[in-house]
Amino acid sequence: MRIALVCPYSLDVAGGVGKHVLGLAGWLQSMGHEPTVIAPGSARAASFPIHTLGASVPIRFNGSTARLALGASQRREAWAVAAAADVVHVHEPLTPGVAYAVARRAPRLVVTHHAHFLPGWALGAALRWRAARLGARVSIAVSAAANETVGRFALPAEVIPNAIVPPAASGLRRERLGVFIGRKTDSRKGYAIFRDVRERLAGEVDFVEFSDGRASEGELAEALQRASFLFAPNLGGESFGVVLVEALASGAGIVGSRLPAFRAVVDDPRVVRWFEPGSVPGAVAAVRALLGQGVGESVARGLAKPFSWAEVGPRILRQYELALLG
């Protein structure tokens, strides 16, 4: 099957949607299909075709910055590539730019909604109008939170989570180390909370931060395999939290904000301690509690297994088959 995977966000900047799209393309290729990724960004090498569309424009939304391709020529180019596919799979189909442009024209369309937010009246009306202009489609949401959002302006979707490639056990020695992953310029990631917690725990716990969006996948993976826990002080606006799954798959525990989207991924006290969003004292106490208890690596890895491509990929493939049936 030839599948066009359209990502609205630039691949030049690390992000959960882009990582999911690239991971899906790799799994589809391993199963004998022919994926092509279409996204803003500069040229990059992969075992499958990636058609990049060049420059993107930063747009602030939902406490984060999205880099979108908005040019008319980029929209035409994206459709010219996608038109040859048997199925077109558009991620975040209602975003401005190439995603919406391709989704409007695709005759066999699967869409995935990733975001969770509460639209105001004007934005909700605009999204309902855009959704109504799309044709027949098979819809996926990555979480119950994302499904709640999409249900405000379109029909509810099939909930299929994000997925990862579980890393092999590295044998690295665990340290009293916390890892923070999130751009400091994206307010919802809670960098200010991380900074204050790090100061209060100086001498007790070491931290490593990845806050500029430039770290390689290898650097992130190595840090998680050395760490005792991922520190996720996000303030809200999250729909899934794939970084939590990556931490578990690496054998690390989690100290994070008590967000519904996070608790839907994992809520096992053997590996997790939650605190109220924005509470520095609560976060400090949660770190001490988790380190005092310890985390079983095998337990953490086991909790990540339902989010492997071996589990998630076939469910997405079934949605493609439904789209082909019309």
C-alpha positions as CSV (number, residue, x, y, z in Angstrom):
1,M,0.0,0.0,0.0
2,R,1.3,3.5,-0.9
3,I,0.6,5.8,2.0
4,A,1.2,9.6,2.2
5,L,1.9,10.8,5.7
6,V,1.4,14.5,6.0
7,C,2.9,16.3,9.1
8,P,1.9,20.0,9.4
9,Y,4.9,20.8,11.6
10,S,8.5,21.4,10.6
11,L,10.7,18.4,11.0
12,D,13.6,20.7,11.7
13,V,12.2,21.2,15.3
14,A,11.8,18.3,17.6
15,G,8.2,17.5,18.4
16,G,5.9,14.7,19.3
17,V,3.8,14.8,16.1
18,G,6.8,14.7,13.8
19,K,8.4,11.9,15.9
20,H,5.1,9.9,15.7
21,V,4.9,10.4,11.9
22,L,8.5,9.3,11.3
23,G,8.1,6.3,13.6
24,L,4.9,5.3,11.8
25,A,6.6,5.5,8.4
26,G,9.4,3.3,9.6
27,W,7.0,0.7,10.9
28,L,4.9,0.8,7.7
29,Q,8.0,0.2,5.6
30,S,9.1,-2.7,7.8
31,M,5.7,-4.3,7.1
32,G,6.2,-4.0,3.3
33,H,4.2,-0.8,2.6
34,E,5.5,2.3,0.8
35,P,5.2,5.4,3.0
36,T,6.1,8.9,2.0
37,V,6.4,11.6,4.6
38,I,5.4,15.1,3.5
39,A,6.3,18.0,5.9
40,P,7.9,21.4,6.2
41,G,11.6,21.5,6.8
42,S,15.0,20.9,5.2
43,A,16.1,17.8,3.4
44,R,16.9,14.8,5.6
45,A,17.9,11.2,5.0
46,A,15.8,8.2,6.0
47,S,15.2,4.7,4.7
48,F,11.8,5.9,3.4
49,P,11.1,8.9,1.2
50,I,10.7,12.2,3.0
51,H,9.5,15.1,0.8
52,T,10.3,18.3,2.7
53,L,8.6,21.6,1.8
54,G,11.2,24.1,2.9
55,A,10.6,27.1,5.2
56,S,8.0,27.3,7.9
57,V,6.3,30.1,9.9
58,P,6.2,30.1,13.7
59,I,2.7,30.3,15.1
60,R,2.0,30.6,18.9
61,F,-0.9,28.4,20.0
62,N,-1.9,26.5,23.2
63,G,1.2,27.5,25.1
64,S,3.6,26.3,22.4
65,T,5.0,27.3,19.0
66,A,4.1,25.4,15.9
67,R,6.1,25.9,12.7
68,L,3.7,25.6,9.7
69,A,4.2,25.7,5.9
70,L,1.6,28.3,4.8
71,G,2.7,29.1,1.2
72,A,0.4,28.5,-1.7
73,S,3.2,26.8,-3.6
74,Q,3.9,24.5,-0.6
75,R,0.3,23.5,-0.5
76,R,0.3,22.6,-4.2
77,E,3.6,20.7,-3.9
78,A,2.3,18.7,-0.9
79,W,-0.8,17.6,-2.8
80,A,1.2,16.8,-6.0
81,V,3.1,14.3,-3.9
82,A,0.2,13.0,-1.9
83,A,-2.1,12.5,-4.9
84,A,-0.2,9.3,-6.0
85,A,-0.9,7.5,-2.7
86,D,-3.5,4.8,-2.1
87,V,-4.3,6.4,1.3
88,V,-3.5,9.8,2.6
89,H,-3.0,10.1,6.3
90,V,-3.0,13.7,7.5
91,H,-2.0,14.6,11.0
92,E,-3.7,17.6,12.6
93,P,-5.9,18.1,9.5
94,L,-7.5,21.4,10.6
95,T,-4.2,23.3,11.0
96,P,-3.6,26.1,8.5
97,G,-1.3,25.3,5.6
98,V,-0.4,22.0,3.9
99,A,-2.3,19.6,6.3
100,Y,-5.7,21.2,5.6
101,A,-5.0,21.7,1.9
102,V,-4.2,18.1,1.4
103,A,-7.0,16.8,3.6
104,R,-9.6,18.7,1.6
105,R,-8.6,17.0,-1.7
106,A,-7.8,13.5,-0.6
107,P,-10.4,10.9,-1.7
108,R,-9.2,8.2,0.7
109,L,-8.4,10.0,3.9
110,V,-7.4,9.1,7.4
111,V,-6.8,11.9,9.9
112,T,-5.2,12.0,13.3
113,H,-6.0,14.6,15.9
114,H,-3.2,15.1,18.4
115,A,-4.0,18.4,20.3
116,H,-6.0,19.0,23.4
117,F,-7.3,22.5,24.1
118,L,-10.5,24.3,24.9
119,P,-11.4,26.5,21.9
120,G,-13.2,29.8,22.5
121,W,-16.5,30.6,20.7
122,A,-14.8,32.1,17.6
123,L,-12.1,29.5,17.3
124,G,-14.7,26.7,17.8
125,A,-16.9,28.1,15.1
126,A,-14.0,28.4,12.7
127,L,-12.9,24.8,13.4
128,R,-16.4,23.5,12.9
129,W,-16.6,25.3,9.6
130,R,-13.2,23.8,8.5
131,A,-14.2,20.3,9.6
132,A,-17.4,20.5,7.7
133,R,-15.5,21.2,4.5
134,L,-13.5,18.0,4.7
135,G,-14.9,15.0,2.8
136,A,-15.5,11.5,4.1
137,R,-12.7,10.4,6.4
138,V,-11.6,7.9,9.0
139,S,-10.6,9.7,12.2
140,I,-8.1,8.9,14.9
141,A,-7.4,10.7,18.2
142,V,-4.3,9.9,20.1
143,S,-6.0,10.1,23.5
144,A,-9.3,10.6,25.2
145,A,-8.2,14.2,25.8
146,A,-7.6,14.8,22.1
147,N,-10.9,13.0,21.3
148,E,-12.8,15.4,23.7
149,T,-11.3,18.3,21.8
150,V,-12.2,17.1,18.4
151,G,-15.7,16.1,19.5
152,R,-16.4,19.8,20.0
153,F,-16.2,20.5,16.2
154,A,-16.3,17.1,14.5
155,L,-17.5,13.5,15.0
156,P,-15.6,11.6,17.7
157,A,-12.6,9.5,16.6
158,E,-11.1,6.1,17.2
159,V,-8.6,6.5,20.1
160,I,-5.2,5.0,19.1
161,P,-2.2,6.2,21.1
162,N,1.1,7.5,19.9
163,A,3.8,4.8,19.7
164,I,7.5,4.4,20.2
165,V,10.3,2.0,19.3
166,P,11.3,0.5,22.7
167,P,15.1,0.9,23.2
168,A,17.2,-2.1,24.0
169,A,18.5,-2.3,27.6
170,S,21.8,-0.4,27.7
171,G,23.3,-1.7,30.9
172,L,24.1,1.9,31.9
173,R,24.3,2.5,35.6
174,R,21.3,4.3,37.1
175,E,22.1,7.6,38.8
176,R,20.2,10.0,41.1
177,L,19.4,11.9,38.0
178,G,16.3,13.6,36.7
179,V,15.7,14.5,33.0
180,F,13.7,17.5,31.9
181,I,12.7,17.6,28.2
182,G,10.8,20.6,26.9
183,R,11.6,23.9,25.2
184,K,12.0,26.7,27.8
185,T,10.2,29.1,25.3
186,D,7.0,26.9,25.5
187,S,5.3,28.1,28.7
188,R,3.2,25.0,29.1
189,K,6.2,22.7,29.5
190,G,6.9,24.2,33.0
191,Y,10.5,25.2,32.6
192,A,10.2,27.7,35.5
193,I,9.0,25.0,37.8
194,F,11.9,22.8,36.7
195,R,14.4,25.6,37.4
196,D,13.1,26.2,40.9
197,V,12.9,22.4,41.8
198,R,16.5,22.0,40.6
199,E,17.6,24.7,42.9
200,R,15.8,23.3,45.9
201,L,17.2,19.8,45.3
202,A,20.8,20.9,44.6
203,G,23.1,18.5,46.4
204,E,20.5,15.8,46.6
205,V,19.6,15.1,42.9
206,D,21.4,16.0,39.6
207,F,19.4,17.1,36.7
208,V,20.0,17.3,33.0
209,E,17.9,19.5,30.8
210,F,17.0,19.4,27.1
211,S,15.4,22.7,26.7
212,D,16.5,24.2,23.4
213,G,14.9,21.5,21.1
214,R,18.3,20.7,19.5
215,A,19.3,17.5,21.3
216,S,19.6,14.4,19.1
217,E,17.5,11.3,19.7
218,G,20.6,9.5,20.8
219,E,21.4,12.0,23.5
220,L,17.9,11.9,24.8
221,A,17.9,8.1,24.8
222,E,21.2,7.9,26.7
223,A,20.1,10.4,29.3
224,L,16.8,8.5,30.0
225,Q,18.7,5.2,30.3
226,R,21.0,6.7,32.9
227,A,18.3,8.5,34.8
228,S,16.2,7.6,37.8
229,F,13.2,9.6,36.6
230,L,11.8,11.9,34.0
231,F,10.7,15.2,35.4
232,A,7.5,16.5,33.6
233,P,6.2,19.7,35.3
234,N,3.9,20.6,32.4
235,L,1.2,23.1,33.2
236,G,-1.6,21.9,30.9
237,G,-2.6,21.7,27.3
238,E,-1.2,18.1,26.9
239,S,-3.1,15.5,25.0
240,F,-0.9,12.4,25.5
241,G,2.7,12.7,26.7
242,V,4.8,10.4,24.5
243,V,7.9,11.4,26.5
244,L,6.4,9.6,29.5
245,V,6.3,6.4,27.4
246,E,9.9,6.9,26.3
247,A,11.0,7.2,29.9
248,L,9.1,4.1,30.9
249,A,10.5,2.1,28.0
250,S,14.0,3.2,29.1
251,G,13.4,1.9,32.6
252,A,13.0,5.3,34.3
253,G,10.3,6.4,36.6
254,I,8.2,9.6,36.3
255,V,7.7,12.6,38.5
256,G,5.1,14.8,36.8
257,S,2.2,17.2,37.0
258,R,-1.2,15.5,37.8
259,L,-2.7,16.0,34.4
260,P,-5.5,13.8,33.0
261,A,-3.6,13.2,29.8
262,F,-0.5,12.0,31.7
263,R,-2.5,9.8,34.1
264,A,-4.2,8.2,31.1
265,V,-0.8,7.0,29.9
266,V,0.4,5.6,33.3
267,D,-0.9,5.9,36.8
268,D,1.0,3.2,38.6
269,P,2.5,4.2,42.0
270,R,5.3,1.7,41.5
271,V,6.9,4.1,38.9
272,V,5.1,7.4,39.2
273,R,4.7,10.3,41.6
274,W,2.3,13.2,40.7
275,F,2.1,16.7,42.1
276,E,-0.3,19.5,41.5
277,P,0.6,21.6,38.4
278,G,2.7,24.6,39.3
279,S,3.5,23.4,42.8
280,V,7.3,23.6,43.5
281,P,6.9,22.2,47.1
282,G,4.8,19.4,45.7
283,A,7.3,18.6,43.0
284,V,10.2,18.5,45.5
285,A,8.3,16.1,47.8
286,A,7.3,13.9,44.8
287,V,11.0,13.6,43.7
288,R,12.1,12.6,47.2
289,A,9.3,10.1,47.5
290,L,10.0,8.4,44.2
291,L,13.8,8.2,44.9
292,G,13.1,6.9,48.4
293,Q,11.0,4.1,47.0
294,G,13.0,3.3,44.0
295,V,11.8,2.3,40.5
296,G,11.8,-1.2,39.1
297,E,13.1,-1.1,35.6
298,S,11.3,-4.2,34.5
299,V,8.0,-2.8,35.8
300,A,8.5,0.5,33.9
301,R,9.4,-1.3,30.7
302,G,6.4,-3.5,31.0
303,L,4.1,-0.5,31.3
304,A,5.4,0.9,28.1
305,K,4.8,-2.3,26.0
306,P,1.2,-1.3,24.9
307,F,2.7,1.7,23.2
308,S,5.1,-0.1,21.0
309,W,4.6,0.0,17.2
310,A,4.1,-3.8,17.3
311,E,0.9,-3.0,19.3
312,V,-0.2,0.3,17.8
313,G,0.8,-0.1,14.2
314,P,-1.7,-2.8,13.2
315,R,-4.5,-0.6,14.7
316,I,-3.6,2.3,12.4
317,L,-3.3,0.0,9.4
318,R,-6.8,-1.2,10.0
319,Q,-8.0,2.5,9.7
320,Y,-6.3,2.6,6.3
321,E,-8.2,-0.5,5.2
322,L,-11.4,1.1,6.3
323,A,-10.6,4.2,4.2
324,L,-10.0,2.0,1.2
325,L,-13.4,0.4,1.6
326,G,-14.9,3.8,1.5
